[in-house]
Amino acid sequence: MSNKDDKLTRSEAGKKGGEETAKSHDKDFYEKIGKKGGEQRNK
């Protein structure tokens, strides 16, 4: 942790959240959300 109040930076929080999500979801989950993101981007 790099903040003086022992708080996570935005980057650190994102990394921590991503690691926790990866523990509880499989490859299929990431394929689905990737497809949804691609569909939204192409609108």
N, C-alpha and C positions, 0 to 999 in steps of 0.2 A: 504494500500500500504506500502510496506516495503523498497523500495529502496530510497536512499537519494534524487534522482531527481524526485520523485513522478511518477516513471515509474512502470508499472506492472511487476511482476516477470513472468517467463514463466508459472509457475503453476497457478498464478492468471489470466493470460490472457487466458489460456486453460479453466479454470473454467468459466470465464465470457463468452467466446465464446460458451461453451456448454450450458450454461443457456439461452443464446439468441437463439441458435438453437432449444432448447426444446420449446421455446415459439412459434416458427413459424412452427414446424413440429409435425406430429402425430405419433402414435405407428407404423403405417404402414411404415413410412419412416425409422425408426430405424430397423424394421425387414428386410427391403430390404438391407440396408447398412451392416447389420450384416451377412446376407446371402452372399453378395458379398465378404466380408472380409474372411469368412469361405472358400469360393470357391478358393480364391487366396492363402490362407494358405495351402490348400490341394494339390496344384499343385506340 
